[in-house]
Amino acid sequence: MSYTHHSRLPTAPGPYVLGVDEAGRGPVLGPLVYGVAYCPVAYAPQLDRLGFAGPSPSRCRAGPDAPQTPRLSRPTPAPASSPPSTPTPSTSAGPCASSGAHSPPCRVPAHRPSPHAISSAMLGRPPTNLNVQSQDATVRLIRDILDRGIHLAEVYVDALGTTTTYHAYLSALFPAIDFTVTSKADSKFKIVGAASVAAKVTRDSCLENWVFEEPLAAAPPACSGYPSDPKTQAWLKHSIEPTFGYPKLVRFSWTTVKLLLDKNAHPVKWSVSTHTPTPCLISIHRTDEGQASLISAFESGKGPEKDRCAVTKNLNLISVPSL
């Protein structure tokens, strides 16, 4: 299943600045986590001492630009947001906050689409690629935070590829928010670096505490989950089930998995419907075995049975003018 976790609602006055980043786009194992970090604009310069990469957001920036290499160190006093095994909203403030009277006013919600949800969207008709899924998750998180009464003034989004279309899309949905959409945003803005840490910590926790629905599934070893990782490759080769493939930890839409299933799983022959137009411009639907498909049962009849399909005729269903 897919979950969205929220930290407890902050009480510090706004407006707030928010950063968005993701973790786990490339791996073939585990969920893809979208992390969000937000704090009051006045507090943003204090993110320096928490060890996140990038300078503070542009309108409250202090000091020169940060180096290009992000420092994704985890703050020591900080627990991860909530354990991913429960769908209830988290009461923890996450890695940017600690409990007590002097809790920093920074919160880190996260949205965690499951591997099954990712693959289902990518293999659907029409398919939904990862970029569209990322945009939908970002919009969902921003809306959730706005619905909780948080006044967002600035939002910084880490994105891949061309960012102008994405920027225009977000600005049209939320015209009151000033958006900055750029690549490598986690190394440019500390609030996005905080979101990156939240996403990575959440994903690591998901993998370490994954509960298999499949009774015979073997937990993968400590690995990155990337298709190029030798440990990941070894686990995929030894964990394939010839009939059902893999447990839901695996993303079936990845090419690596498709090739392994084609090579090692049982072949499946699917009936393909063909459409044969007749002189009366009525298509006869047949399968490759020459059997009539289910569609033909709903085609209109001829002669006295005109406008009645085979289903209504066989079940003796008739139209009534009134009840």
C-alpha positions as CSV (number, residue, x, y, z in Angstrom):
1,M,0.0,0.0,0.0
2,S,1.0,3.6,-0.3
3,Y,1.0,5.9,2.7
4,T,1.4,9.6,3.5
5,H,2.9,10.5,6.9
6,H,2.7,13.9,8.5
7,S,4.7,15.3,11.4
8,R,2.8,17.1,14.1
9,L,1.5,20.5,13.2
10,P,4.0,23.3,14.0
11,T,2.9,26.3,16.1
12,A,5.5,28.8,15.0
13,P,4.1,31.8,13.1
14,G,4.5,31.8,9.3
15,P,4.9,32.3,6.4
16,Y,6.7,29.1,5.7
17,V,9.3,27.9,3.2
18,L,9.1,24.3,1.9
19,G,11.4,22.0,0.1
20,V,10.6,18.8,-1.9
21,D,12.9,16.0,-2.9
22,E,12.6,12.2,-3.5
23,A,14.6,9.1,-2.8
24,G,14.6,5.7,-4.6
25,R,13.8,6.6,-8.2
26,G,16.3,4.2,-9.7
27,P,16.2,1.1,-7.4
28,V,14.3,-2.0,-8.5
29,L,13.5,-2.8,-4.9
30,G,11.3,-0.9,-2.4
31,P,9.2,2.2,-2.5
32,L,9.8,5.6,-4.0
33,V,9.7,8.2,-1.2
34,Y,8.8,11.9,-1.6
35,G,10.1,13.9,1.3
36,V,9.0,17.4,2.3
37,A,10.6,19.8,4.8
38,Y,9.0,23.1,5.8
39,C,9.8,25.7,8.4
40,P,9.2,29.4,9.0
41,V,11.0,31.7,6.6
42,A,12.7,33.4,9.6
43,Y,14.0,30.0,10.8
44,A,15.5,28.9,7.5
45,P,19.0,30.3,8.0
46,Q,19.4,28.1,11.1
47,L,19.3,25.0,9.0
48,D,23.1,25.5,8.6
49,R,23.8,23.9,12.0
50,L,21.7,20.8,11.2
51,G,24.2,19.7,8.5
52,F,22.0,19.9,5.4
53,A,23.5,20.8,2.0
54,G,23.0,24.0,0.1
55,P,22.6,27.6,1.2
56,S,19.4,28.9,2.9
57,P,16.6,29.8,0.5
58,S,17.2,32.8,-1.6
59,R,15.1,35.3,0.3
60,C,16.7,34.5,3.6
61,R,20.1,33.4,2.5
62,A,23.1,33.9,4.7
63,G,26.7,33.5,3.5
64,P,28.1,32.3,0.1
65,D,26.7,29.5,-2.0
66,A,27.2,26.0,-0.7
67,P,29.6,23.6,-2.5
68,Q,28.2,21.4,-5.3
69,T,28.5,18.1,-3.3
70,P,25.6,17.7,-0.9
71,R,26.2,16.9,2.7
72,L,23.5,14.4,3.5
73,S,24.4,13.7,7.1
74,R,21.7,12.7,9.5
75,P,21.2,15.0,12.5
76,T,21.9,13.0,15.6
77,P,19.0,14.1,17.9
78,A,16.5,13.3,15.2
79,P,14.4,10.2,14.9
80,A,12.8,9.4,11.5
81,S,9.3,10.5,10.9
82,S,6.9,7.6,11.7
83,P,7.6,3.9,11.0
84,P,6.3,3.1,7.5
85,S,4.6,0.0,8.7
86,T,1.5,1.8,10.0
87,P,-0.8,4.0,7.9
88,T,-1.6,6.4,10.7
89,P,-0.2,9.9,10.6
90,S,3.0,10.3,12.5
91,T,3.2,12.2,15.8
92,S,6.9,12.5,15.5
93,A,8.4,15.8,14.2
94,G,11.0,13.9,12.1
95,P,14.7,14.4,11.6
96,C,14.4,18.2,11.6
97,A,12.9,18.4,15.1
98,S,13.4,17.1,18.6
99,S,10.9,16.8,21.4
100,G,10.8,19.3,24.2
101,A,10.1,23.0,24.8
102,H,12.8,24.1,22.4
103,S,11.8,21.9,19.4
104,P,12.9,23.5,16.1
105,P,9.9,24.5,14.0
106,C,10.8,22.3,11.1
107,R,8.5,19.4,9.9
108,V,9.1,16.6,7.5
109,P,6.1,14.9,6.0
110,A,6.6,12.1,3.4
111,H,4.6,10.3,0.8
112,R,5.5,6.7,0.1
113,P,4.1,5.0,-3.0
114,S,4.6,1.3,-2.8
115,P,6.5,-0.7,-5.5
116,H,3.3,-2.3,-6.5
117,A,1.6,1.1,-7.0
118,I,4.6,2.4,-9.0
119,S,4.5,-0.6,-11.3
120,S,0.8,-0.6,-11.7
121,A,0.8,3.0,-12.9
122,M,3.8,2.4,-15.3
123,L,2.2,-0.7,-16.7
124,G,-1.3,0.7,-17.0
125,R,-3.1,1.7,-20.1
126,P,-2.3,4.5,-20.6
127,P,0.9,4.3,-18.6
128,T,1.8,6.9,-16.0
129,N,5.6,7.5,-16.0
130,L,7.7,8.4,-12.9
131,N,7.8,12.1,-13.8
132,V,4.0,12.4,-13.7
133,Q,3.8,10.3,-10.5
134,S,6.4,12.6,-9.0
135,Q,4.4,15.7,-9.9
136,D,1.2,14.2,-8.5
137,A,2.9,13.3,-5.2
138,T,4.4,16.8,-4.9
139,V,1.0,18.4,-5.5
140,R,-0.6,16.1,-3.0
141,L,1.9,16.9,-0.3
142,I,1.6,20.7,-0.9
143,R,-2.2,20.5,-0.8
144,D,-2.1,18.4,2.4
145,I,0.1,21.0,4.1
146,L,-2.1,23.9,2.9
147,D,-5.2,22.1,4.2
148,R,-3.5,21.9,7.6
149,G,-3.5,25.6,7.8
150,I,0.1,26.3,6.9
151,H,0.8,29.5,5.0
152,L,3.4,28.6,2.4
153,A,5.2,31.5,0.8
154,E,8.1,29.8,-1.0
155,V,8.5,26.2,-2.3
156,Y,11.7,24.7,-3.7
157,V,11.4,21.6,-5.8
158,D,14.2,19.2,-6.9
159,A,13.4,18.1,-10.5
160,L,14.9,16.3,-13.4
161,G,15.1,17.4,-17.0
162,T,13.3,20.5,-18.3
163,T,11.9,22.4,-15.3
164,T,10.1,25.3,-17.0
165,T,6.9,23.3,-17.8
166,Y,6.9,21.9,-14.3
167,H,7.3,25.3,-12.8
168,A,4.4,26.7,-14.9
169,Y,2.2,23.8,-13.8
170,L,2.8,24.3,-10.1
171,S,2.5,28.0,-10.3
172,A,-0.9,27.6,-12.1
173,L,-2.2,25.3,-9.3
174,F,-0.9,27.4,-6.5
175,P,-0.6,31.0,-7.7
176,A,-0.1,32.4,-4.2
177,I,3.2,30.5,-3.8
178,D,6.6,31.5,-5.2
179,F,8.1,28.3,-6.8
180,T,11.7,27.5,-7.6
181,V,12.0,24.3,-9.6
182,T,15.6,23.3,-10.5
183,S,17.8,20.2,-10.8
184,K,20.2,19.4,-7.9
185,A,18.1,21.6,-5.6
186,D,19.3,19.6,-2.6
187,S,22.8,21.0,-3.1
188,K,21.5,24.5,-3.7
189,F,18.9,25.0,-0.9
190,K,19.2,23.7,2.6
191,I,15.4,23.3,2.9
192,V,15.5,20.8,0.0
193,G,18.6,19.1,1.6
194,A,16.4,18.6,4.7
195,A,13.7,17.1,2.5
196,S,16.3,14.8,0.9
197,V,17.4,13.5,4.2
198,A,13.8,12.9,5.3
199,A,13.1,10.9,2.1
200,K,16.3,8.8,2.4
201,V,15.8,8.0,6.0
202,T,12.2,7.0,5.4
203,R,13.1,4.8,2.5
204,D,16.0,3.1,4.4
205,S,13.6,2.4,7.3
206,C,11.0,1.0,4.8
207,L,13.6,-1.5,3.4
208,E,15.0,-2.5,6.8
209,N,11.5,-3.1,8.3
210,W,9.8,-4.5,5.2
211,V,7.1,-7.0,6.1
212,F,6.5,-9.5,3.3
213,E,2.9,-10.5,2.4
214,E,4.3,-13.6,0.7
215,P,5.1,-16.3,3.2
216,L,8.0,-17.9,1.3
217,A,9.7,-14.6,0.3
218,A,13.3,-14.2,1.4
219,A,14.4,-10.8,2.7
220,P,17.1,-9.2,0.5
221,P,20.5,-8.6,1.9
222,A,21.7,-5.1,2.8
223,C,21.9,-3.6,-0.6
224,S,21.1,-0.4,-2.5
225,G,18.4,-2.0,-4.5
226,Y,19.8,-0.6,-7.8
227,P,19.8,-3.0,-10.7
228,S,23.6,-2.6,-11.1
229,D,24.3,-3.7,-7.5
230,P,25.7,-7.2,-7.5
231,K,23.9,-8.1,-4.3
232,T,20.6,-6.9,-5.7
233,Q,21.2,-8.9,-8.9
234,A,22.0,-12.0,-6.9
235,W,18.8,-11.7,-4.8
236,L,16.7,-11.2,-7.9
237,K,18.1,-14.3,-9.6
238,H,17.6,-16.5,-6.6
239,S,14.2,-15.2,-5.4
240,I,12.2,-15.6,-8.6
241,E,9.1,-17.7,-8.4
242,P,8.4,-19.2,-11.8
243,T,4.6,-18.7,-11.7
244,F,4.1,-15.5,-9.7
245,G,7.4,-13.8,-10.2
246,Y,8.5,-11.7,-7.2
247,P,7.1,-10.4,-4.0
248,K,5.6,-6.9,-3.9
249,L,8.9,-5.5,-2.8
250,V,10.0,-5.7,-6.5
251,R,9.0,-3.2,-9.2
252,F,7.7,-5.3,-12.0
253,S,7.9,-2.4,-14.5
254,W,11.7,-2.3,-14.4
255,T,13.5,-3.7,-17.5
256,T,15.7,-5.8,-15.3
257,V,12.7,-7.6,-13.8
258,K,11.1,-8.0,-17.2
259,L,14.2,-9.7,-18.7
260,L,14.5,-12.0,-15.7
261,L,10.9,-13.1,-15.9
262,D,11.1,-13.7,-19.7
263,K,14.1,-15.9,-19.1
264,N,13.3,-17.8,-15.9
265,A,9.5,-17.7,-15.4
266,H,6.8,-19.8,-16.9
267,P,5.6,-18.5,-20.3
268,V,2.1,-17.2,-20.6
269,K,0.1,-17.3,-23.8
270,W,-2.5,-14.5,-24.0
271,S,-5.5,-14.6,-26.4
272,V,-5.4,-11.6,-28.7
273,S,-8.7,-10.3,-30.1
274,T,-8.9,-9.5,-33.8
275,H,-11.5,-7.3,-35.5
276,T,-12.9,-8.6,-38.8
277,P,-15.2,-6.0,-40.5
278,T,-18.2,-7.4,-42.4
279,P,-20.0,-5.9,-45.4
280,C,-22.5,-4.5,-43.0
281,L,-19.8,-2.5,-41.2
282,I,-20.2,-4.7,-38.1
283,S,-16.9,-5.9,-36.6
284,I,-16.8,-9.6,-35.6
285,H,-14.4,-10.0,-32.6
286,R,-12.5,-13.3,-32.6
287,T,-9.7,-14.6,-30.5
288,D,-6.6,-16.2,-32.0
289,E,-8.2,-19.6,-31.2
290,G,-11.1,-18.8,-33.4
291,Q,-13.5,-18.4,-30.5
292,A,-15.9,-15.5,-30.2
293,S,-14.7,-12.9,-27.6
294,L,-16.8,-11.6,-24.8
295,I,-17.4,-8.4,-26.8
296,S,-19.6,-10.2,-29.3
297,A,-22.1,-11.0,-26.5
298,F,-22.9,-7.2,-26.3
299,E,-23.3,-6.6,-30.0
300,S,-26.8,-5.7,-31.3
301,G,-28.9,-8.5,-32.8
302,K,-30.4,-8.6,-36.3
303,G,-34.0,-8.9,-37.6
304,P,-36.6,-9.2,-34.8
305,E,-33.9,-9.1,-32.2
306,K,-32.5,-5.8,-33.5
307,D,-31.1,-3.6,-30.7
308,R,-31.0,-6.5,-28.3
309,C,-27.6,-8.0,-27.5
310,A,-27.1,-11.7,-26.9
311,V,-26.9,-11.2,-23.1
312,T,-30.3,-9.7,-22.8
313,K,-31.8,-12.3,-25.1
314,N,-30.3,-15.3,-23.3
315,L,-31.4,-13.9,-19.9
316,N,-34.9,-13.0,-21.2
317,L,-34.5,-9.4,-20.3
318,I,-36.9,-6.9,-21.7
319,S,-37.3,-3.2,-21.4
320,V,-40.3,-1.9,-19.3
321,P,-41.7,1.6,-19.9
322,S,-42.4,2.2,-16.2
323,L,-42.1,0.5,-12.8
